[in-house]
């Protein structure tokens, strides 16, 4: 595969029956947005870049949408939409650099992509069903293509899901939540009378699905009662959501690229 695939007219969009489309069409994956972000910024260099080049304090939802929409455009768009979305992300990353970090650093790009992969697999398993080994491997292969679109050198991507798990577990063990990360998390999860009905569930799911050590470093409370509530919620979701038609359980069209 060529190194600058986002600039190639030969890029083929993901097929309608591809693993990435089957997985990302499920709306429950959006529940993991907070988890993915807090895992990303638990890497101090990522947190510093976000703190110095982002606007979570004043435009947290607009900023989050600017992160999510390109990923859905890459997964569901036609060839042109995919290339444009990837090029937009890459241009944004070119500007994110400072003392001690560079958003185009392959190690940081890989970590950010890894949090999206792990979160998607985790949300699917908790609230729908675990993917089969074959499905999970196919999904990971598709996400490797996404990584190459976002300028990740192919040789930096773990070659298969087992290698990815080894990488992810090793990286997770080294994470350290900085003051900047806690500040960003506080802005994202801050509730007001107008948004508490949305923020409270987001805060619960985010705390529930983070690794315990990282959750503790963020100061997100947890305990046996919340754990029991989580298990009941997961069981109910796995029993009900897969039986709903995709029009009801699918990703809202608001996140998807327009059909052309």
LUMMAR-889804 format. One line per field, with one value per residue (C-alpha): residue in three letters; x, y, z. Coordinates in steps of 0.02 Angstrom, whole numbers, padded with zeros to 5 digits. Layout:
<nodes>
code = [ALA_...]
x = [X_...]
y = [Y_...]
z = [Z_...]
</nodes>
This chain:
<nodes>
code = [UNK_UNK_UNK_UNK_UNK_UNK_UNK_UNK_UNK_UNK_UNK_UNK_UNK_UNK_UNK_UNK_UNK_UNK_UNK_UNK_UNK_UNK_UNK_UNK_UNK_UNK_UNK_UNK_UNK_UNK_UNK_UNK_UNK_UNK_UNK_UNK_UNK_UNK_UNK_UNK_UNK_UNK_UNK_UNK_UNK_UNK_UNK_UNK_UNK_UNK_UNK_UNK_UNK_UNK_UNK_UNK_UNK_UNK_UNK_UNK_UNK_UNK_UNK_UNK_UNK_UNK_UNK_UNK_UNK_UNK_UNK_UNK_UNK_UNK_UNK_UNK_UNK_UNK_UNK_UNK_UNK_UNK_UNK_UNK_UNK_UNK_UNK_UNK_UNK_UNK_UNK_UNK_UNK_UNK_UNK_UNK_UNK_UNK_UNK_UNK_UNK_UNK_UNK_UNK_UNK_UNK_UNK_UNK_UNK_UNK_UNK_UNK_UNK_UNK_UNK_UNK_UNK_UNK_UNK_UNK_UNK_UNK_UNK_UNK_UNK_UNK_UNK_UNK_UNK_UNK_UNK_UNK_UNK_UNK_UNK_UNK_UNK_UNK_UNK_UNK_UNK_UNK_UNK_UNK_UNK_UNK_UNK_UNK_UNK_UNK_UNK_UNK_UNK_UNK_UNK_UNK_UNK_UNK_UNK_UNK_UNK_UNK_UNK_UNK_UNK_UNK_UNK_UNK_UNK_UNK_UNK_UNK_UNK_UNK_UNK_UNK_UNK_UNK_UNK_UNK_UNK_UNK_UNK_UNK_UNK_UNK_UNK_UNK_UNK_UNK_UNK_UNK_UNK_UNK_UNK_UNK_UNK_UNK_UNK_UNK_UNK_UNK_UNK_UNK_UNK_UNK_UNK_UNK_UNK_UNK_UNK_UNK_UNK_UNK_UNK_UNK_UNK_UNK_UNK_UNK_UNK_UNK_UNK_UNK_UNK_UNK_UNK_UNK_UNK_UNK_UNK_UNK_UNK_UNK_UNK_UNK_UNK_UNK_UNK_UNK_UNK_UNK_UNK_UNK_UNK_UNK_UNK_UNK_UNK_UNK_UNK_UNK_UNK_UNK_UNK_UNK_UNK_UNK_UNK_UNK]
x = [00000_00068_00126_00016_-00144_-00250_-00187_-00216_-00358_-00339_-00404_-00555_-00684_-00736_-00863_-01041_-01013_-00842_-00807_-00778_-00949_-01036_-00957_-00968_-01149_-01196_-01248_-01192_-01012_-01042_-01057_-00869_-00824_-00778_-00678_-00577_-00538_-00486_-00374_-00295_-00254_-00192_-00037_00045_00106_-00068_-00142_-00018_-00059_-00246_-00228_-00125_-00216_-00396_-00550_-00631_-00657_-00772_-00824_-00818_-00957_-00906_-00728_-00789_-00893_-00742_-00655_-00796_-00864_-00703_-00688_-00864_-00830_-00678_-00778_-00937_-00887_-00854_-00675_-00678_-00761_-00637_-00487_-00554_-00589_-00417_-00333_-00427_-00370_-00191_-00192_-00255_-00118_00016_-00023_-00021_00158_00252_00384_00387_00252_00207_00038_00120_00236_00196_00196_00061_-00040_-00036_-00093_-00241_-00295_-00272_-00392_-00525_-00499_-00500_-00650_-00752_-00717_-00755_-00920_-00977_-00940_-01022_-01181_-01210_-01104_-00920_-00860_-00802_-00615_-00637_-00745_-00625_-00476_-00566_-00612_-00432_-00372_-00492_-00430_-00252_-00307_-00376_-00208_-00118_-00240_-00190_-00004_00040_00185_00128_00277_00223_00053_00043_00023_-00130_-00251_-00145_00004_-00111_-00171_00009_00050_-00107_-00082_00099_00054_-00091_00024_00131_-00008_-00004_-00147_-00075_-00151_-00189_-00282_-00385_-00428_-00486_-00587_-00666_-00719_-00790_-00888_-00943_-01132_-01252_-01440_-01462_-01353_-01356_-01478_-01345_-01185_-01232_-01249_-01092_-00994_-01060_-01016_-00846_-00801_-00872_-00770_-00602_-00467_-00479_-00305_-00341_-00515_-00438_-00308_-00448_-00537_-00695_-00788_-00837_-00897_-00996_-01166_-01111_-01029_-01191_-01288_-01165_-01186_-01375_-01364_-01247_-01357_-01514_-01428_-01362_-01537_-01631_-01522_-01473_-01658_-01695_-01696_-01539_-01641_-01670_-01504_-01390_-01272_-01372_-01362_-01295_-01125_-01123_-01064_-01200_-01236_-01171]
y = [00000_00171_00282_00432_00337_00489_00576_00429_00423_00233_00221_00106_00151_00020_-00103_-00100_-00268_-00225_-00257_-00073_-00027_-00168_-00117_00072_00070_00025_00179_00108_00137_00323_00283_00256_00432_00489_00330_00346_00529_00504_00359_00466_00610_00493_00497_00658_00713_00694_00790_00931_00944_00946_01074_01192_01171_01133_01216_01091_01223_01329_01220_01043_00971_01061_01000_00822_00824_00882_00726_00602_00656_00629_00453_00410_00492_00382_00225_00263_00388_00362_00375_00564_00589_00471_00558_00730_00676_00600_00751_00865_00766_00764_00953_00978_00866_00963_01115_01024_01030_01106_01075_00888_00835_00825_00758_00674_00574_00393_00338_00466_00432_00247_00275_00383_00256_00115_00196_00202_00020_-00042_00065_00004_-00178_-00146_-00056_-00188_-00328_-00242_-00178_-00290_-00447_-00491_-00501_-00671_-00694_-00683_-00526_-00440_-00480_-00412_-00254_-00230_-00253_-00116_00000_-00030_00045_00194_00213_00219_00352_00454_00441_00299_00203_00024_-00047_00044_-00042_-00208_-00341_-00428_-00415_-00520_-00404_-00255_-00322_-00343_-00165_-00091_-00178_-00121_00059_00062_00008_00163_00292_00436_00559_00734_00893_00946_00784_00804_00982_00926_00784_00905_01019_00874_00797_00958_00961_01107_01112_01111_00962_00853_00729_00692_00718_00607_00449_00496_00517_00350_00253_00337_00297_00121_00073_00152_00038_00052_00127_00264_00295_00322_00444_00547_00550_00469_00383_00201_00064_-00099_-00018_00067_-00094_-00189_-00055_-00069_-00258_-00242_-00109_-00215_-00369_-00272_-00193_-00359_-00432_-00288_-00186_-00324_-00359_-00180_-00137_-00048_00110_00123_00062_00129_00278_00440_00510_00671_00587_00509_00586_00636_00508_00559]
z = [00000_-00045_00097_00059_00027_00073_-00085_-00203_-00328_-00319_-00141_-00130_00004_00129_00060_00124_00209_00280_00462_00500_00431_00522_00686_00669_00614_00793_00890_01058_01006_01035_01220_01219_01162_01337_01371_01211_01242_01423_01373_01238_01354_01490_01382_01443_01271_01197_01344_01320_01135_01168_01307_01199_01034_01076_01148_01264_01398_01290_01142_01208_01099_00940_00966_00998_00839_00740_00803_00773_00605_00505_00575_00518_00350_00327_00371_00274_00140_-00043_-00106_-00117_00053_00133_00058_00106_00285_00305_00227_00347_00498_00433_00406_00583_00651_00556_00662_00829_00888_01032_01163_01191_01068_00884_00829_00678_00791_00743_00924_00968_00810_00852_01030_00978_00847_00973_01096_00959_00914_01092_01138_00989_01033_01216_01184_01061_01183_01332_01252_01100_01098_01087_00909_00852_00830_00641_00652_00771_00661_00507_00602_00657_00478_00421_00558_00501_00335_00431_00517_00350_00289_00441_00401_00515_00437_00405_00498_00657_00660_00754_00621_00695_00840_00958_00928_00951_01120_01177_01123_01202_01370_01378_01337_01459_01600_01570_01564_01688_01704_01710_01780_01601_01569_01728_01676_01503_01579_01701_01558_01457_01601_01685_01709_01711_01740_01550_01510_01666_01586_01456_01555_01702_01593_01495_01656_01720_01562_01549_01728_01711_01560_01599_01670_01861_01883_01754_01825_01997_01929_01852_02020_01951_02091_02084_02199_02216_02188_02028_01970_01998_01904_01760_01750_01746_01610_01504_01520_01474_01325_01260_01275_01194_01077_00952_00925_00873_00688_00631_00597_00785_00852_00717_00720_00700_00526_00602_00615_00442_00278_00154_00020_-00150]
</nodes>
